[in-house]
Amino acid sequence: MEPLNAINLIQSGTATVAILGGCLLWRNPEYKGIAALFIFSLVASVINILEETGITRDIYLVSPIFIMLFGPASYLAIKLFVEKSLSKKALWHLAPVVPVAFFTAFTQEVIAIGTLWRLIYAGLIVHMLTQFQRTISQERSDADEYSLTWLMWVIIGLALFNCIDLVRLNLQPYIPHQLNLVGQGLNNLVWLIACMVIIVKLVERNQLPAQIHQRTAVESTESPENFEGIYAALDAQIKDKQWYLTPRLTLNDLSELSGLQTRDISRAINLHGKVSFNEYINQCRVAYFCKQLKQGSSHTLTDLALASGFSSKASFNKVFKQFVGVTPSQYKQELGTGSR
């Protein structure tokens, strides 16, 4: 039996974080897929430690399987998180791993194929999250509060690091042992940090709305001019009746208020407002906020933001700076009304 090294300590840390993440996230049905991914990471870390210390290495080499399995497992976990359910058909993503289990003796080949497999699935995950962002932006005025952009960047960061680490993995027989250990340690450390970021972000974030579903956009064959009248009437109604002041206003809510179909509302705003539903409603809210400030409102900035329809201070600050170019406090100072 070989003694534990620094890499094994990092792997032990990953196992500990995986246990914590699995326990914290499993309680929420929305996170069960990601919690299962952490449990999978725990098993992988334990097996790595057992093999590297020589306890199970002579029985059967298992660890290369995890390189192949991690990509589809991550994809299915995030798909369950975003879409709320998984079909039995989706589980076929795991099928290519089965034959690999019989060829783990060809370690370098399995590592090369597995890393490429992970990169492919990283691309599929980024595509899925991009589609989710577009969908939620078309359906909710509070889309920023449910943004998964941070998760997309975590996936992209891991994929880029995997590209770099692929070179080390495939040159293991030709590089110094110590250099290989450093690379392996960095790889484990990056995954440990990613696990901690994911746990913290998921624990503190809002639960995704149940109504959000990934949908493939279908382009209408109708002329854009056909939606011009719809947009003009809708725009007038929204501003006259100040529907945009409704917190967490959704496309379905606006459909019930206006009597128009959600498809027509979305197309009209996209074609003639040149923005998504989320951007359109928030533009109206920012305009209302600015108007109230110019009229000398005595409310605090936070109270006025909430009265303008925003559901949180953080979301308001982000949206306001995006549209106006300065922070709300700076804008108020520029109006010469002082800061509050």
C-alpha beads as a LAMMPS data file, in Angstrom:
LAMMPS data file: protein, C-alpha beads

340 atoms
339 bonds

1 atom types
1 bond types

-500.0 500.0 xlo xhi
-500.0 500.0 ylo yhi
-500.0 500.0 zlo zhi

Masses

1 110.0

Atoms # bond

1 1 1 0.000 0.000 0.000
2 1 1 1.340 3.412 -1.022
3 1 1 1.113 6.410 1.355
4 1 1 -1.415 9.185 0.807
5 1 1 -0.157 12.273 -1.058
6 1 1 -1.367 15.850 -1.572
7 1 1 -3.592 14.783 -4.454
8 1 1 -5.327 12.239 -2.248
9 1 1 -5.955 14.982 0.310
10 1 1 -7.607 17.126 -2.384
11 1 1 -9.667 14.118 -3.430
12 1 1 -10.665 13.613 0.202
13 1 1 -11.720 17.276 0.305
14 1 1 -13.780 16.739 -2.857
15 1 1 -15.417 13.699 -1.276
16 1 1 -16.268 15.726 1.845
17 1 1 -17.711 18.598 -0.198
18 1 1 -19.656 16.077 -2.300
19 1 1 -21.230 14.597 0.843
20 1 1 -22.160 18.085 2.077
21 1 1 -23.527 19.111 -1.327
22 1 1 -25.500 15.901 -1.723
23 1 1 -27.108 16.304 1.717
24 1 1 -27.939 19.995 1.228
25 1 1 -29.357 19.651 -2.271
26 1 1 -31.184 16.317 -2.009
27 1 1 -33.885 17.887 0.177
28 1 1 -35.018 19.993 -2.798
29 1 1 -36.643 17.880 -5.571
30 1 1 -35.400 20.408 -8.131
31 1 1 -31.793 19.649 -7.228
32 1 1 -31.955 15.848 -6.965
33 1 1 -30.097 15.356 -10.262
34 1 1 -27.244 17.616 -9.201
35 1 1 -27.201 16.019 -5.738
36 1 1 -26.850 12.633 -7.464
37 1 1 -23.962 14.076 -9.486
38 1 1 -22.208 15.006 -6.239
39 1 1 -22.742 11.464 -4.933
40 1 1 -21.252 10.201 -8.191
41 1 1 -18.277 12.538 -7.620
42 1 1 -17.929 11.116 -4.094
43 1 1 -17.756 7.549 -5.429
44 1 1 -15.222 8.609 -8.083
45 1 1 -13.000 10.282 -5.471
46 1 1 -13.083 7.245 -3.168
47 1 1 -12.225 4.856 -6.015
48 1 1 -9.384 7.132 -7.142
49 1 1 -7.917 7.102 -3.637
50 1 1 -8.246 3.294 -3.389
51 1 1 -6.540 2.786 -6.753
52 1 1 -3.758 5.324 -6.257
53 1 1 -2.870 3.866 -2.873
54 1 1 -2.756 0.398 -4.443
55 1 1 -5.626 -1.101 -2.423
56 1 1 -7.821 -2.027 -5.410
57 1 1 -5.533 -1.344 -8.388
58 1 1 -4.703 -5.041 -8.916
59 1 1 -8.335 -6.154 -8.746
60 1 1 -9.809 -4.101 -11.598
61 1 1 -9.102 -0.600 -12.915
62 1 1 -12.370 1.330 -12.579
63 1 1 -11.429 5.041 -12.527
64 1 1 -11.167 5.528 -16.349
65 1 1 -14.902 4.779 -16.570
66 1 1 -15.693 7.955 -14.641
67 1 1 -13.962 10.116 -17.245
68 1 1 -16.362 8.722 -19.849
69 1 1 -19.382 8.851 -17.535
70 1 1 -18.993 12.380 -16.189
71 1 1 -20.129 14.177 -19.367
72 1 1 -23.506 12.476 -19.850
73 1 1 -24.126 12.341 -16.075
74 1 1 -23.642 16.132 -15.844
75 1 1 -25.875 16.688 -18.865
76 1 1 -28.711 14.588 -17.402
77 1 1 -28.375 16.240 -13.972
78 1 1 -28.675 19.754 -15.401
79 1 1 -31.413 18.694 -17.820
80 1 1 -33.455 17.419 -14.854
81 1 1 -32.745 20.689 -13.011
82 1 1 -33.873 22.898 -15.907
83 1 1 -36.710 20.840 -17.394
84 1 1 -38.013 19.292 -14.131
85 1 1 -38.212 15.772 -15.581
86 1 1 -36.283 13.151 -17.549
87 1 1 -37.684 10.701 -20.053
88 1 1 -36.488 7.096 -20.124
89 1 1 -35.139 7.836 -23.586
90 1 1 -32.728 10.384 -22.109
91 1 1 -30.995 7.646 -20.121
92 1 1 -29.572 6.265 -23.374
93 1 1 -26.940 8.989 -23.047
94 1 1 -25.287 6.655 -20.529
95 1 1 -25.256 3.653 -22.884
96 1 1 -21.825 4.302 -24.541
97 1 1 -20.202 3.977 -21.107
98 1 1 -21.139 0.273 -20.838
99 1 1 -18.707 -1.142 -23.446
100 1 1 -15.922 1.110 -22.135
101 1 1 -16.123 -0.706 -18.780
102 1 1 -14.600 -3.769 -20.457
103 1 1 -11.607 -1.908 -21.878
104 1 1 -10.283 0.071 -18.909
105 1 1 -6.913 -1.676 -19.324
106 1 1 -6.414 0.591 -22.348
107 1 1 -6.186 3.553 -19.998
108 1 1 -4.768 6.185 -22.367
109 1 1 -7.317 5.435 -25.077
110 1 1 -10.213 5.566 -22.624
111 1 1 -8.917 8.834 -21.168
112 1 1 -8.661 10.426 -24.631
113 1 1 -12.147 9.299 -25.672
114 1 1 -13.619 10.209 -22.290
115 1 1 -12.178 13.725 -22.321
116 1 1 -13.507 14.330 -25.838
117 1 1 -16.865 12.951 -24.669
118 1 1 -16.869 15.429 -21.770
119 1 1 -16.187 18.343 -24.128
120 1 1 -19.060 17.299 -26.391
121 1 1 -21.445 17.156 -23.440
122 1 1 -20.145 20.489 -22.134
123 1 1 -21.221 21.953 -25.475
124 1 1 -24.651 20.325 -25.167
125 1 1 -25.062 21.721 -21.638
126 1 1 -24.097 25.248 -22.711
127 1 1 -26.578 25.018 -25.605
128 1 1 -29.317 23.834 -23.243
129 1 1 -28.638 26.661 -20.762
130 1 1 -28.546 29.233 -23.583
131 1 1 -31.948 28.019 -24.778
132 1 1 -33.245 28.211 -21.210
133 1 1 -32.067 31.821 -20.856
134 1 1 -33.807 32.783 -24.098
135 1 1 -37.010 31.021 -23.066
136 1 1 -37.235 32.573 -19.619
137 1 1 -36.400 36.017 -21.014
138 1 1 -39.384 35.673 -23.346
139 1 1 -41.729 34.605 -20.554
140 1 1 -40.883 36.472 -17.353
141 1 1 -40.149 40.034 -16.338
142 1 1 -38.015 38.749 -13.423
143 1 1 -35.837 36.517 -15.643
144 1 1 -32.630 37.954 -14.163
145 1 1 -33.443 36.391 -10.802
146 1 1 -33.461 32.929 -12.364
147 1 1 -30.439 33.408 -14.587
148 1 1 -28.137 30.397 -14.932
149 1 1 -25.374 32.324 -16.679
150 1 1 -23.063 31.598 -13.747
151 1 1 -23.577 27.846 -14.254
152 1 1 -22.853 28.231 -17.956
153 1 1 -19.508 29.904 -17.151
154 1 1 -18.649 27.156 -14.655
155 1 1 -19.258 24.548 -17.376
156 1 1 -17.248 26.532 -19.938
157 1 1 -14.395 26.996 -17.450
158 1 1 -14.290 23.276 -16.675
159 1 1 -14.380 22.445 -20.400
160 1 1 -11.462 24.789 -21.147
161 1 1 -9.450 23.302 -18.311
162 1 1 -10.273 19.817 -19.591
163 1 1 -8.842 20.818 -22.971
164 1 1 -5.584 21.806 -21.283
165 1 1 -5.533 18.745 -19.052
166 1 1 -6.154 16.488 -22.054
167 1 1 -2.588 17.233 -23.176
168 1 1 -1.206 16.079 -19.810
169 1 1 -3.387 12.976 -19.718
170 1 1 -2.258 11.814 -23.141
171 1 1 1.411 12.596 -22.490
172 1 1 1.596 10.865 -19.107
173 1 1 4.093 8.201 -20.296
174 1 1 6.436 10.918 -21.616
175 1 1 6.442 13.655 -18.946
176 1 1 8.179 13.697 -15.535
177 1 1 6.247 12.032 -12.726
178 1 1 6.270 15.183 -10.557
179 1 1 4.899 17.345 -13.395
180 1 1 2.138 14.826 -13.954
181 1 1 1.269 14.925 -10.238
182 1 1 1.070 18.738 -10.322
183 1 1 -1.293 18.584 -13.301
184 1 1 -3.434 15.945 -11.630
185 1 1 -3.544 17.995 -8.444
186 1 1 -4.648 21.115 -10.346
187 1 1 -7.357 19.132 -12.112
188 1 1 -8.740 17.870 -8.790
189 1 1 -8.463 21.312 -7.208
190 1 1 -10.374 22.990 -10.059
191 1 1 -13.189 20.449 -9.706
192 1 1 -13.253 20.940 -5.914
193 1 1 -13.614 24.715 -6.351
194 1 1 -16.318 24.223 -9.000
195 1 1 -18.252 21.951 -6.608
196 1 1 -18.133 24.569 -3.857
197 1 1 -19.289 27.348 -6.209
198 1 1 -22.202 25.236 -7.464
199 1 1 -23.333 24.336 -3.935
200 1 1 -23.212 27.933 -2.670
201 1 1 -25.006 29.351 -5.734
202 1 1 -27.762 26.731 -5.667
203 1 1 -28.388 27.024 -1.938
204 1 1 -28.807 30.816 -2.104
205 1 1 -30.775 31.093 -5.368
206 1 1 -34.510 31.159 -6.102
207 1 1 -36.260 27.987 -7.205
208 1 1 -36.969 27.898 -10.940
209 1 1 -40.587 28.654 -11.889
210 1 1 -42.573 25.502 -12.596
211 1 1 -44.012 26.967 -15.802
212 1 1 -40.696 27.372 -17.599
213 1 1 -40.204 24.806 -20.348
214 1 1 -37.636 24.539 -23.106
215 1 1 -39.367 25.149 -26.408
216 1 1 -38.106 25.207 -29.934
217 1 1 -38.911 28.516 -31.564
218 1 1 -41.136 28.262 -34.615
219 1 1 -40.878 31.164 -37.028
220 1 1 -44.227 32.491 -38.145
221 1 1 -45.011 32.663 -41.840
222 1 1 -47.037 35.801 -41.203
223 1 1 -45.624 39.128 -42.292
224 1 1 -44.143 41.371 -39.550
225 1 1 -46.613 44.050 -40.638
226 1 1 -49.420 41.852 -39.330
227 1 1 -48.097 42.351 -35.794
228 1 1 -47.653 46.123 -36.063
229 1 1 -51.223 46.884 -35.009
230 1 1 -51.054 44.328 -32.207
231 1 1 -47.889 45.924 -30.856
232 1 1 -49.276 49.462 -31.028
233 1 1 -52.464 48.491 -29.158
234 1 1 -50.597 46.334 -26.642
235 1 1 -47.954 48.997 -25.978
236 1 1 -50.663 51.601 -25.350
237 1 1 -52.560 49.301 -22.977
238 1 1 -49.486 48.304 -20.986
239 1 1 -48.433 51.925 -20.478
240 1 1 -51.904 53.404 -19.908
241 1 1 -52.946 50.731 -17.402
242 1 1 -49.409 50.392 -15.998
243 1 1 -49.478 46.600 -16.064
244 1 1 -45.682 46.649 -15.910
245 1 1 -45.918 47.673 -12.239
246 1 1 -47.105 44.140 -11.412
247 1 1 -44.201 42.333 -9.695
248 1 1 -43.013 39.151 -11.434
249 1 1 -45.274 39.811 -14.415
250 1 1 -45.235 36.880 -16.864
251 1 1 -46.226 36.454 -20.484
252 1 1 -49.210 34.369 -19.342
253 1 1 -50.285 37.155 -16.954
254 1 1 -50.150 39.712 -19.764
255 1 1 -52.128 37.382 -22.016
256 1 1 -54.923 37.191 -19.420
257 1 1 -54.910 40.966 -18.932
258 1 1 -54.909 41.863 -22.626
259 1 1 -56.922 38.973 -24.045
260 1 1 -54.178 38.290 -26.616
261 1 1 -52.442 34.987 -27.212
262 1 1 -48.980 34.621 -25.684
263 1 1 -47.529 33.845 -29.119
264 1 1 -48.898 37.106 -30.595
265 1 1 -47.649 39.170 -27.649
266 1 1 -44.174 37.663 -27.849
267 1 1 -43.918 38.051 -31.643
268 1 1 -45.204 41.644 -31.565
269 1 1 -42.710 42.713 -28.884
270 1 1 -39.821 40.879 -30.565
271 1 1 -40.548 42.263 -34.035
272 1 1 -41.554 45.835 -33.262
273 1 1 -40.083 46.450 -29.830
274 1 1 -36.836 44.778 -30.976
275 1 1 -36.404 43.291 -27.481
276 1 1 -37.496 40.284 -25.441
277 1 1 -40.553 40.357 -23.174
278 1 1 -38.265 40.698 -20.143
279 1 1 -36.390 43.668 -21.611
280 1 1 -39.583 45.396 -22.745
281 1 1 -41.276 45.243 -19.323
282 1 1 -38.116 46.320 -17.517
283 1 1 -37.662 49.263 -19.898
284 1 1 -41.141 50.426 -18.895
285 1 1 -40.281 50.023 -15.219
286 1 1 -37.026 51.963 -15.519
287 1 1 -38.830 54.752 -17.406
288 1 1 -41.460 54.907 -14.622
289 1 1 -38.730 54.993 -11.951
290 1 1 -36.903 57.846 -13.705
291 1 1 -40.137 59.782 -14.157
292 1 1 -40.940 59.501 -10.450
293 1 1 -37.464 60.727 -9.515
294 1 1 -37.765 63.713 -11.857
295 1 1 -41.074 64.571 -10.251
296 1 1 -39.346 64.690 -6.869
297 1 1 -40.543 61.446 -5.297
298 1 1 -39.800 61.283 -1.572
299 1 1 -39.437 57.497 -1.534
300 1 1 -36.097 55.838 -0.973
301 1 1 -34.500 54.366 -4.088
302 1 1 -35.279 50.846 -2.904
303 1 1 -38.929 51.590 -2.138
304 1 1 -39.344 53.349 -5.468
305 1 1 -37.726 50.417 -7.283
306 1 1 -40.191 48.003 -5.646
307 1 1 -43.075 50.351 -6.473
308 1 1 -41.873 50.308 -10.088
309 1 1 -42.454 46.563 -10.300
310 1 1 -39.001 45.185 -9.545
311 1 1 -39.008 42.297 -7.100
312 1 1 -35.513 42.779 -5.665
313 1 1 -32.943 45.532 -5.190
314 1 1 -30.174 43.491 -6.838
315 1 1 -32.247 42.858 -9.955
316 1 1 -33.249 46.522 -10.153
317 1 1 -29.666 47.788 -9.862
318 1 1 -28.483 45.427 -12.589
319 1 1 -31.316 46.279 -14.982
320 1 1 -31.113 50.032 -14.322
321 1 1 -27.400 50.226 -15.077
322 1 1 -27.901 48.076 -18.166
323 1 1 -30.472 50.497 -19.614
324 1 1 -29.298 53.853 -18.257
325 1 1 -25.537 53.326 -18.048
326 1 1 -25.146 54.557 -14.464
327 1 1 -26.291 53.351 -11.047
328 1 1 -29.598 54.626 -9.587
329 1 1 -27.678 56.693 -6.990
330 1 1 -25.536 58.309 -9.678
331 1 1 -28.612 59.044 -11.755
332 1 1 -30.315 60.701 -8.800
333 1 1 -27.233 62.810 -8.110
334 1 1 -27.137 63.891 -11.740
335 1 1 -30.712 65.118 -11.376
336 1 1 -29.452 67.349 -8.579
337 1 1 -31.751 65.873 -5.953
338 1 1 -28.927 64.542 -3.734
339 1 1 -28.514 60.981 -2.509
340 1 1 -30.805 59.117 -0.226

Bonds

1 1 1 2
2 1 2 3
3 1 3 4
4 1 4 5
5 1 5 6
6 1 6 7
7 1 7 8
8 1 8 9
9 1 9 10
10 1 10 11
11 1 11 12
12 1 12 13
13 1 13 14
14 1 14 15
15 1 15 16
16 1 16 17
17 1 17 18
18 1 18 19
19 1 19 20
20 1 20 21
21 1 21 22
22 1 22 23
23 1 23 24
24 1 24 25
25 1 25 26
26 1 26 27
27 1 27 28
28 1 28 29
29 1 29 30
30 1 30 31
31 1 31 32
32 1 32 33
33 1 33 34
34 1 34 35
35 1 35 36
36 1 36 37
37 1 37 38
38 1 38 39
39 1 39 40
40 1 40 41
41 1 41 42
42 1 42 43
43 1 43 44
44 1 44 45
45 1 45 46
46 1 46 47
47 1 47 48
48 1 48 49
49 1 49 50
50 1 50 51
51 1 51 52
52 1 52 53
53 1 53 54
54 1 54 55
55 1 55 56
56 1 56 57
57 1 57 58
58 1 58 59
59 1 59 60
60 1 60 61
61 1 61 62
62 1 62 63
63 1 63 64
64 1 64 65
65 1 65 66
66 1 66 67
67 1 67 68
68 1 68 69
69 1 69 70
70 1 70 71
71 1 71 72
72 1 72 73
73 1 73 74
74 1 74 75
75 1 75 76
76 1 76 77
77 1 77 78
78 1 78 79
79 1 79 80
80 1 80 81
81 1 81 82
82 1 82 83
83 1 83 84
84 1 84 85
85 1 85 86
86 1 86 87
87 1 87 88
88 1 88 89
89 1 89 90
90 1 90 91
91 1 91 92
92 1 92 93
93 1 93 94
94 1 94 95
95 1 95 96
96 1 96 97
97 1 97 98
98 1 98 99
99 1 99 100
100 1 100 101
101 1 101 102
102 1 102 103
103 1 103 104
104 1 104 105
105 1 105 106
106 1 106 107
107 1 107 108
108 1 108 109
109 1 109 110
110 1 110 111
111 1 111 112
112 1 112 113
113 1 113 114
114 1 114 115
115 1 115 116
116 1 116 117
117 1 117 118
118 1 118 119
119 1 119 120
120 1 120 121
121 1 121 122
122 1 122 123
123 1 123 124
124 1 124 125
125 1 125 126
126 1 126 127
127 1 127 128
128 1 128 129
129 1 129 130
130 1 130 131
131 1 131 132
132 1 132 133
133 1 133 134
134 1 134 135
135 1 135 136
136 1 136 137
137 1 137 138
138 1 138 139
139 1 139 140
140 1 140 141
141 1 141 142
142 1 142 143
143 1 143 144
144 1 144 145
145 1 145 146
146 1 146 147
147 1 147 148
148 1 148 149
149 1 149 150
150 1 150 151
151 1 151 152
152 1 152 153
153 1 153 154
154 1 154 155
155 1 155 156
156 1 156 157
157 1 157 158
158 1 158 159
159 1 159 160
160 1 160 161
161 1 161 162
162 1 162 163
163 1 163 164
164 1 164 165
165 1 165 166
166 1 166 167
167 1 167 168
168 1 168 169
169 1 169 170
170 1 170 171
171 1 171 172
172 1 172 173
173 1 173 174
174 1 174 175
175 1 175 176
176 1 176 177
177 1 177 178
178 1 178 179
179 1 179 180
180 1 180 181
181 1 181 182
182 1 182 183
183 1 183 184
184 1 184 185
185 1 185 186
186 1 186 187
187 1 187 188
188 1 188 189
189 1 189 190
190 1 190 191
191 1 191 192
192 1 192 193
193 1 193 194
194 1 194 195
195 1 195 196
196 1 196 197
197 1 197 198
198 1 198 199
199 1 199 200
200 1 200 201
201 1 201 202
202 1 202 203
203 1 203 204
204 1 204 205
205 1 205 206
206 1 206 207
207 1 207 208
208 1 208 209
209 1 209 210
210 1 210 211
211 1 211 212
212 1 212 213
213 1 213 214
214 1 214 215
215 1 215 216
216 1 216 217
217 1 217 218
218 1 218 219
219 1 219 220
220 1 220 221
221 1 221 222
222 1 222 223
223 1 223 224
224 1 224 225
225 1 225 226
226 1 226 227
227 1 227 228
228 1 228 229
229 1 229 230
230 1 230 231
231 1 231 232
232 1 232 233
233 1 233 234
234 1 234 235
235 1 235 236
236 1 236 237
237 1 237 238
238 1 238 239
239 1 239 240
240 1 240 241
241 1 241 242
242 1 242 243
243 1 243 244
244 1 244 245
245 1 245 246
246 1 246 247
247 1 247 248
248 1 248 249
249 1 249 250
250 1 250 251
251 1 251 252
252 1 252 253
253 1 253 254
254 1 254 255
255 1 255 256
256 1 256 257
257 1 257 258
258 1 258 259
259 1 259 260
260 1 260 261
261 1 261 262
262 1 262 263
263 1 263 264
264 1 264 265
265 1 265 266
266 1 266 267
267 1 267 268
268 1 268 269
269 1 269 270
270 1 270 271
271 1 271 272
272 1 272 273
273 1 273 274
274 1 274 275
275 1 275 276
276 1 276 277
277 1 277 278
278 1 278 279
279 1 279 280
280 1 280 281
281 1 281 282
282 1 282 283
283 1 283 284
284 1 284 285
285 1 285 286
286 1 286 287
287 1 287 288
288 1 288 289
289 1 289 290
290 1 290 291
291 1 291 292
292 1 292 293
293 1 293 294
294 1 294 295
295 1 295 296
296 1 296 297
297 1 297 298
298 1 298 299
299 1 299 300
300 1 300 301
301 1 301 302
302 1 302 303
303 1 303 304
304 1 304 305
305 1 305 306
306 1 306 307
307 1 307 308
308 1 308 309
309 1 309 310
310 1 310 311
311 1 311 312
312 1 312 313
313 1 313 314
314 1 314 315
315 1 315 316
316 1 316 317
317 1 317 318
318 1 318 319
319 1 319 320
320 1 320 321
321 1 321 322
322 1 322 323
323 1 323 324
324 1 324 325
325 1 325 326
326 1 326 327
327 1 327 328
328 1 328 329
329 1 329 330
330 1 330 331
331 1 331 332
332 1 332 333
333 1 333 334
334 1 334 335
335 1 335 336
336 1 336 337
337 1 337 338
338 1 338 339
339 1 339 340
